Amino acid sequence: MKLSSNFSLKEMTQSQTALRNNIENEPDEQQIENIKQLVVNVLQPLRDYYQLPLKITSGFRSPKLCKLIGSSSKSQHCANNGSAAADFEIPGVDNKELASHIKNNFEYDQLILEYYDDLDINSGWIHVSYVPMKCRQEALIKDKTGYHKWEDQ
């Protein structure tokens, strides 16, 4: 199922962990709509801007998959309560630059630049979530010491 010109539902639900552990990772109709809103409002416009494919490392997660990986079933990755989330990067693009572009140009609920090292532009990844009409514009940085509010520099 196509969610946009460059994103499919399969891409947003694929999980090697789910495959290895024989876990069904299929969203229901409302969850698919939530995922589509994330794709249409953040991921596809980002791909259009950079003209490069995004590498989705984690999209939708079923509650059973969340439990297995130690994540909360209330995670926005579960695409509940109108939300959806994805972890991703664009290989070869500085993850901090990419996250800064989202922070300054897009509507999002939560944006987290995770485990980024200024000495390695390919380090870490970006987490972004979207909630229609309720986006908090919360920008954080996560490192080995925890979460920190992303202050403009």
Solvent accessible surface area in square Angstrom, and as a share of the most:
residue,aa,sasa,rsa
1,M,148,0.66
2,K,134,0.57
3,L,7,0.03
4,S,22,0.14
5,S,84,0.54
6,N,61,0.31
7,F,3,0.01
8,S,32,0.20
9,L,23,0.12
10,K,154,0.65
11,E,44,0.20
12,M,1,0.01
13,T,13,0.08
14,Q,99,0.44
15,S,20,0.13
16,Q,116,0.51
17,T,34,0.20
18,A,5,0.04
19,L,131,0.65
20,R,174,0.64
21,N,72,0.37
22,N,143,0.73
23,I,19,0.10
24,E,135,0.60
25,N,12,0.06
26,E,114,0.51
27,P,15,0.09
28,D,82,0.42
29,E,152,0.68
30,Q,111,0.50
31,Q,22,0.10
32,I,32,0.16
33,E,75,0.34
34,N,7,0.03
35,I,3,0.01
36,K,79,0.33
37,Q,51,0.23
38,L,0,0.00
39,V,0,0.00
40,V,68,0.39
41,N,51,0.26
42,V,0,0.00
43,L,0,0.00
44,Q,17,0.07
45,P,44,0.27
46,L,0,0.00
47,R,53,0.19
48,D,70,0.36
49,Y,132,0.50
50,Y,35,0.13
51,Q,131,0.58
52,L,74,0.37
53,P,82,0.51
54,L,9,0.05
55,K,108,0.46
56,I,16,0.08
57,T,75,0.44
58,S,22,0.14
59,G,3,0.03
60,F,7,0.03
61,R,32,0.12
62,S,11,0.07
63,P,73,0.46
64,K,135,0.57
65,L,5,0.03
66,C,0,0.00
67,K,168,0.71
68,L,88,0.44
69,I,79,0.40
70,G,71,0.68
71,S,33,0.21
72,S,62,0.40
73,S,58,0.38
74,K,182,0.77
75,S,24,0.15
76,Q,38,0.17
77,H,7,0.03
78,C,0,0.00
79,A,1,0.01
80,N,58,0.30
81,N,147,0.76
82,G,24,0.23
83,S,7,0.05
84,A,1,0.01
85,A,4,0.03
86,A,0,0.00
87,D,13,0.07
88,F,0,0.00
89,E,32,0.15
90,I,2,0.01
91,P,83,0.52
92,G,58,0.56
93,V,18,0.10
94,D,31,0.16
95,N,1,0.00
96,K,52,0.22
97,E,95,0.43
98,L,0,0.00
99,A,0,0.00
100,S,32,0.20
101,H,28,0.13
102,I,0,0.00
103,K,35,0.15
104,N,109,0.56
105,N,94,0.48
106,F,31,0.13
107,E,91,0.41
108,Y,5,0.02
109,D,4,0.02
110,Q,33,0.15
111,L,0,0.00
112,I,9,0.05
113,L,2,0.01
114,E,13,0.06
115,Y,91,0.35
116,Y,38,0.15
117,D,67,0.35
118,D,104,0.54
119,L,170,0.85
120,D,66,0.34
121,I,78,0.39
122,N,78,0.40
123,S,19,0.12
124,G,20,0.19
125,W,85,0.30
126,I,0,0.00
127,H,17,0.08
128,V,0,0.00
129,S,0,0.00
130,Y,17,0.06
131,V,15,0.09
132,P,42,0.27
133,M,187,0.84
134,K,148,0.63
135,C,26,0.15
136,R,137,0.50
137,Q,81,0.36
138,E,56,0.25
139,A,11,0.09
140,L,25,0.12
141,I,41,0.21
142,K,44,0.19
143,D,49,0.26
144,K,188,0.80
145,T,105,0.61
146,G,23,0.22
147,Y,119,0.45
148,H,80,0.36
149,K,147,0.62
150,W,19,0.07
151,E,105,0.47
152,D,117,0.61
153,Q,189,0.84
